Amino acid sequence: MRVSKDPTVRKNEILDIAGKLFAEKGFDQTSTGEIIAQAGIARGTLYYHFQSKEEIMDALVERTTNELFTAAKQAADDLSLPIFQRFIQTVLALRLDTSAEEGQDMMDFVHRPQNALMHQKVQAAVVKEITPVLTRIVEEGIEQGLFQTEYPYEAVEMAMIYANTVFDAQELTSSEEMKVQRVDGFFYLLERMLGVEEGLLAKEMEGMFD
């Protein structure tokens, strides 16, 4: 006899099982039949919550990023911090590996080759959601004379895209010397895009890419 559960509980159970299967086998190699079997539900129950396997992946991406976005927005809204610190803490909140074992497990999950599509979706969601948040901080900094740029949104967007690509754990296969060179170059360019005194932002953000 099947147990009737709260729809939210059931939906999260399906996502947990799908996420486990995607991690073990990859998205393409996992069938909806396997998800149904491991969840112990009827096919109609699965399709009540999700219309397709792609929709399940999108829901996993949303669930993964929602916690990150909430933490990032809380940091951005902390008016007790100076502008530079708010900028830094907002960016740091996006690091999956800072949330103990669960965060490390999720980071390992999205970086596996078989989950490249989910990884790409997470990156796109981060750029889309957080660029406006960081832009608002930069605009406040412009009003305070800390930043000088006529293109705050574009500067932040370019920085987010670059950081998401170059500093992503999946891409850091180069030598330590090259990694340091890229970090230094990133700060050098970021400071110029945002019109910050040379070395100031780099000093405030040191340790971010340890």
N, C-alpha and C positions, 0 to 999 in steps of 0.2 A: 504494500500500500504506500503510495507516494505521499510525502509530507508536504502540506501546504505551508509556504513560507511567505513572509513579507516580501513584496516585489523588489524592494531595494536590497534586501539581504540576498535574495536569489540572484539578482543581477550581479552583485559583487562576487558571489560564489562562482558564477560562470566566468567572470573576468579573471578571478584567481586561477581557475583551472586552465583557461585559455592561455593566460600568461605563462603558466608552468609548461604547457605543451609547446608554445612558441619558443620558449627558452631552450627546451630539450631538443626539439625537432626542426624548429624554424617555422616561419609563417606559412610558406608555400607547401611544406610537407605535412602540415597539420590539417586534418579534415574536420568539418563540423560534426561528423559522426563520432569522432574520437572525443570531442568536447562533450557531446551529449552523453556518451557512454560513461565518461569519468564523472560527470556531474550528476548522473543518475536521474535524468529528466527526460521528458518526452520531447520529440522534435518540435512540437507546437509551442512548448514552453520556451525553447531557445528562440524561436522566431517571434515570439511575443515580445521579447526584450531586444533582439537584434535581427535585422533583416538579412544580414550577410556576415561572412567572416571578416570582410573589410570593415564593417561597422563595429565589430568586436575590437579590432585593432585600434580604430579611431577612439573608441571608448577607453581603451587602455592608455592611449596617449594622453587623453584628456585627464584621466585619473592621475597619471604620473605627473603631469605638468601642473595640475591645479594646486597641489601642495607647495610646489616650488614658487608658483606665481603668488600665492597667498603670503608666503614668507618674504618674497622680494618686495611686494607692495607694502607690507608692514614696515620693512626697513626704509623704504622710500618715504613713507609718511611720518617717520620718527623725527619730528621737528626739533627734538632736543639735541640731535647730532648736527655738527657742521656740514656744510654742503658736500665737501669732498668725502667725508665719512659716510654720508647717506648714499652717495654714488657708489662707493666701494662696497658697503654692506648689501646694497641691492644686488650688485653683481655676484657677490659671494653667496648670496642666498640661492642662486641658481645652480650651485654645484651639487650634483647628486651625491658625490662621495663624502660630503660633510655630514650626512644624516645617518651615521653609524652603520651597522651591518645591513639594514634594510636598504639604505641609499647605495651602498656598495654593490649589493645584489642587483639593484635596478640598473646601475651603471654598467655592470658586467652584461646584463641582459640586453640593453639597447645597443651595446657595442659589438655584439656577436654578428659575424658576417651574415648569418641566416635571418637576422632581424634588421637588415640595412634599411628597409622601407620604413619601419617604425622609427628607427634612429633619425632618418631624414625628416619624418613628420614632427618628431620632438624638436629638432633644431629649428624647423620653420615656425613652429608654435612659439618657441622662445623669442625669436626675432620679432614676430608679429605682436606679441603681447607685451614684451618688456621694453621695446624701443620707445613707445610713447611714455612709459613710466620714467625712464632715464632722461628722456627729452625734457620732461617737466622739471626735473632737478637741474638740468643744465640751464634752462630758461630762468630759474630762480637765481642760479649762479651768475648769469648775465646781468640780471638786475642788481646784484651785489658787487659787480665788477670783477668777479672771479673767473668768468669765462668770457671770451670775446670771439663770437662767431655769428655770421648771418645765416648759417644753416645748421641749427642745433639738431633737428630731426635727422637730416641726411648724414651728419657727422656721427651721430650715435648709431644709426642704422648700419653704416659702413663698418664701424668698429665691432658691432655685434656679429655681423656676417663674417668678418675676418676672424674674430676670436672663436666663433662657433666652428669654423673650418680648420684653422691652423692649430688652435690649442686643444682641439678635441682629442681625447685620449686615443682614439683610433688612428689619428694621423701622426701622433708623436713617435715616429719610428726613426727619426734622424738622431745624430749624435748630440751629446749634452752641449757641446759647443754651439751647434746650430740652434738648439732650443733656446739657449741664453741669448743668442744673437736675435732670434725672432721676438723674444719678450722685450728686449731693449728697443728693437725697431718698432714694436707695437706701441710702446709708451711714447717714443719719440714722435711718431706720426699722430697718435691720439692727442698729445699735448698741442700739436700744431693745428689739428683740426678744430679743437675746442678753444684755442687761443689761451692756453695756460702757460704760465712761466715755466721755462725749460727745467726739467728735473723735479718739479714740485709734485705733479700727479704720480710720477714713478715712485717717489719716496713714500707718498701716502699709501700706495697700493703694493709696496714690496711685500713679498710673502704670499701674494694671491695665487701665484703659479708654482708654488713649491711642489 
